[in-house]
Amino acid sequence: MFLSLPSTLAWPSCHCPHPHAILQTAEIREGASPHHVPRVIVQVADIPRTISGKITELAVRDVVHGRPVKNTDALANPEALELFRDLPELAV
């Protein structure tokens, strides 16, 4: 799941969840099943998107799990995938 936080909100330097993200997580928990509530929230500078502007969750999943990403030519910003590679917060 990708959350977009307003740029006016500074991310805390303590590596703890952003208060705005916690509020959004609570809203998700109220309106959806526990399966939809994110376990980890990580701030990144960019989110990979297709040329048509859709978020590429499968490509991010492949990078996080160390698998090769198929069809990076369909991405508008393939360099954004590197932001998810080897993140300690996402280590499985």
C-alpha atoms as an extended CHARMM CRD file, in Angstrom:
* protein
*
        92  EXT
         1         1  MET       CA              0.0000000000        0.0000000000        0.0000000000  PROA      1               0.0000000000
         2         2  PHE       CA              1.2310000000        3.4650000000       -0.8060000000  PROA      2               0.0000000000
         3         3  LEU       CA              0.2990000000        6.4800000000        1.2850000000  PROA      3               0.0000000000
         4         4  SER       CA              0.8950000000        9.9840000000        0.0660000000  PROA      4               0.0000000000
         5         5  LEU       CA              1.7840000000       12.3360000000        2.8810000000  PROA      5               0.0000000000
         6         6  PRO       CA              1.5280000000       16.0940000000        2.4310000000  PROA      6               0.0000000000
         7         7  SER       CA              4.9540000000       17.5880000000        1.7350000000  PROA      7               0.0000000000
         8         8  THR       CA              4.3720000000       20.1020000000        4.5310000000  PROA      8               0.0000000000
         9         9  LEU       CA              4.5910000000       17.2760000000        7.0850000000  PROA      9               0.0000000000
        10        10  ALA       CA              8.1700000000       16.5230000000        8.1050000000  PROA      10              0.0000000000
        11        11  TRP       CA              9.0530000000       12.8720000000        8.7030000000  PROA      11              0.0000000000
        12        12  PRO       CA             10.4080000000       12.3220000000       12.2310000000  PROA      12              0.0000000000
        13        13  SER       CA             14.1280000000       11.5690000000       12.4410000000  PROA      13              0.0000000000
        14        14  CYS       CA             13.5210000000        8.7840000000       14.9820000000  PROA      14              0.0000000000
        15        15  HSD       CA             12.6290000000        6.1620000000       12.3000000000  PROA      15              0.0000000000
        16        16  CYS       CA              9.2160000000        5.8870000000       13.9120000000  PROA      16              0.0000000000
        17        17  PRO       CA              5.9410000000        6.0780000000       11.9710000000  PROA      17              0.0000000000
        18        18  HSD       CA              4.7760000000        9.5040000000       10.9340000000  PROA      18              0.0000000000
        19        19  PRO       CA              1.7470000000       10.6430000000       12.9790000000  PROA      19              0.0000000000
        20        20  HSD       CA             -0.2280000000       11.3440000000        9.7890000000  PROA      20              0.0000000000
        21        21  ALA       CA              0.5100000000        7.8150000000        8.5470000000  PROA      21              0.0000000000
        22        22  ILE       CA             -0.6500000000        6.3750000000       11.8720000000  PROA      22              0.0000000000
        23        23  LEU       CA             -3.9600000000        8.2260000000       11.5020000000  PROA      23              0.0000000000
        24        24  GLN       CA             -4.4070000000        6.8650000000        7.9740000000  PROA      24              0.0000000000
        25        25  THR       CA             -3.5930000000        3.3540000000        9.2130000000  PROA      25              0.0000000000
        26        26  ALA       CA             -6.2690000000        3.6980000000       11.9110000000  PROA      26              0.0000000000
        27        27  GLU       CA             -8.7950000000        4.7590000000        9.2650000000  PROA      27              0.0000000000
        28        28  ILE       CA             -7.9110000000        1.7280000000        7.1310000000  PROA      28              0.0000000000
        29        29  ARG       CA             -8.2790000000       -0.5560000000       10.1610000000  PROA      29              0.0000000000
        30        30  GLU       CA            -11.7840000000        0.8130000000       10.8200000000  PROA      30              0.0000000000
        31        31  GLY       CA            -13.0350000000        0.3720000000        7.2720000000  PROA      31              0.0000000000
        32        32  ALA       CA            -11.2880000000       -2.7780000000        6.0530000000  PROA      32              0.0000000000
        33        33  SER       CA            -10.1050000000       -6.1980000000        7.1260000000  PROA      33              0.0000000000
        34        34  PRO       CA             -6.8380000000       -6.6070000000        9.0690000000  PROA      34              0.0000000000
        35        35  HSD       CA             -5.2640000000       -7.9330000000        5.8680000000  PROA      35              0.0000000000
        36        36  HSD       CA             -5.3860000000       -4.4280000000        4.3820000000  PROA      36              0.0000000000
        37        37  VAL       CA             -3.5900000000       -2.6850000000        7.2650000000  PROA      37              0.0000000000
        38        38  PRO       CA              0.1150000000       -2.1050000000        6.5030000000  PROA      38              0.0000000000
        39        39  ARG       CA              2.5930000000       -3.6120000000        8.9580000000  PROA      39              0.0000000000
        40        40  VAL       CA              5.3810000000       -1.2480000000        7.9490000000  PROA      40              0.0000000000
        41        41  ILE       CA              5.2920000000        2.3220000000        6.7090000000  PROA      41              0.0000000000
        42        42  VAL       CA              8.4380000000        3.5910000000        5.0100000000  PROA      42              0.0000000000
        43        43  GLN       CA              9.0310000000        7.0070000000        3.5150000000  PROA      43              0.0000000000
        44        44  VAL       CA             10.6230000000        7.0720000000        0.0570000000  PROA      44              0.0000000000
        45        45  ALA       CA             11.3100000000        9.9750000000       -2.2710000000  PROA      45              0.0000000000
        46        46  ASP       CA              9.3980000000        8.5500000000       -5.2420000000  PROA      46              0.0000000000
        47        47  ILE       CA              7.0010000000        5.7580000000       -6.1640000000  PROA      47              0.0000000000
        48        48  PRO       CA              7.4970000000        3.8190000000       -9.4070000000  PROA      48              0.0000000000
        49        49  ARG       CA              4.7370000000        4.4320000000      -11.9480000000  PROA      49              0.0000000000
        50        50  THR       CA              3.8790000000        3.1760000000      -15.3850000000  PROA      50              0.0000000000
        51        51  ILE       CA              3.9730000000        5.4900000000      -18.3660000000  PROA      51              0.0000000000
        52        52  SER       CA              0.2090000000        5.9110000000      -17.9590000000  PROA      52              0.0000000000
        53        53  GLY       CA              0.6900000000        7.0200000000      -14.3120000000  PROA      53              0.0000000000
        54        54  LYS       CA             -0.4120000000        3.8790000000      -12.4530000000  PROA      54              0.0000000000
        55        55  ILE       CA              1.5190000000        2.7690000000       -9.3650000000  PROA      55              0.0000000000
        56        56  THR       CA              3.5140000000       -0.4170000000      -10.0110000000  PROA      56              0.0000000000
        57        57  GLU       CA              3.0160000000       -2.4560000000       -6.8480000000  PROA      57              0.0000000000
        58        58  LEU       CA              4.1040000000       -5.7480000000       -8.4260000000  PROA      58              0.0000000000
        59        59  ALA       CA              7.4160000000       -4.2810000000       -9.5480000000  PROA      59              0.0000000000
        60        60  VAL       CA              8.0520000000       -2.9430000000       -6.0310000000  PROA      60              0.0000000000
        61        61  ARG       CA              7.1880000000       -6.3510000000       -4.5600000000  PROA      61              0.0000000000
        62        62  ASP       CA              9.6840000000       -8.0250000000       -6.9080000000  PROA      62              0.0000000000
        63        63  VAL       CA             12.4430000000       -5.5760000000       -5.9200000000  PROA      63              0.0000000000
        64        64  VAL       CA             11.7350000000       -5.9970000000       -2.2000000000  PROA      64              0.0000000000
        65        65  HSD       CA             11.9580000000       -9.7910000000       -2.5610000000  PROA      65              0.0000000000
        66        66  GLY       CA             15.1290000000       -9.6370000000       -4.6610000000  PROA      66              0.0000000000
        67        67  ARG       CA             13.4810000000      -10.8650000000       -7.8530000000  PROA      67              0.0000000000
        68        68  PRO       CA             14.1140000000       -9.3800000000      -11.2900000000  PROA      68              0.0000000000
        69        69  VAL       CA             11.5030000000       -6.8790000000      -12.4600000000  PROA      69              0.0000000000
        70        70  LYS       CA              9.8190000000       -7.7370000000      -15.7330000000  PROA      70              0.0000000000
        71        71  ASN       CA              9.2270000000       -5.0620000000      -18.3450000000  PROA      71              0.0000000000
        72        72  THR       CA             10.9220000000       -2.0390000000      -16.8200000000  PROA      72              0.0000000000
        73        73  ASP       CA             10.4220000000       -0.3980000000      -20.2240000000  PROA      73              0.0000000000
        74        74  ALA       CA              6.7850000000        0.1830000000      -19.2190000000  PROA      74              0.0000000000
        75        75  LEU       CA              7.8560000000        2.3580000000      -16.2750000000  PROA      75              0.0000000000
        76        76  ALA       CA              7.9780000000        6.1330000000      -16.4570000000  PROA      76              0.0000000000
        77        77  ASN       CA             10.5540000000        6.2540000000      -13.6420000000  PROA      77              0.0000000000
        78        78  PRO       CA             12.3140000000        2.8750000000      -13.2940000000  PROA      78              0.0000000000
        79        79  GLU       CA             15.0160000000        4.5010000000      -11.1420000000  PROA      79              0.0000000000
        80        80  ALA       CA             12.4310000000        4.7830000000       -8.3380000000  PROA      80              0.0000000000
        81        81  LEU       CA             12.5880000000        0.9970000000       -7.9000000000  PROA      81              0.0000000000
        82        82  GLU       CA             16.0780000000        1.3710000000       -6.4350000000  PROA      82              0.0000000000
        83        83  LEU       CA             14.5940000000        3.2820000000       -3.4960000000  PROA      83              0.0000000000
        84        84  PHE       CA             12.9750000000        0.0160000000       -2.3470000000  PROA      84              0.0000000000
        85        85  ARG       CA             15.9910000000       -2.2680000000       -2.8390000000  PROA      85              0.0000000000
        86        86  ASP       CA             17.6280000000       -3.5590000000        0.3590000000  PROA      86              0.0000000000
        87        87  LEU       CA             15.5920000000       -1.4180000000        2.7560000000  PROA      87              0.0000000000
        88        88  PRO       CA             16.1580000000       -2.8290000000        6.2590000000  PROA      88              0.0000000000
        89        89  GLU       CA             12.5740000000       -1.9610000000        7.2250000000  PROA      89              0.0000000000
        90        90  LEU       CA             11.2920000000       -4.2520000000        4.4540000000  PROA      90              0.0000000000
        91        91  ALA       CA             13.6380000000       -7.1930000000        5.0830000000  PROA      91              0.0000000000
        92        92  VAL       CA             11.6190000000      -10.3980000000        5.1630000000  PROA      92              0.0000000000
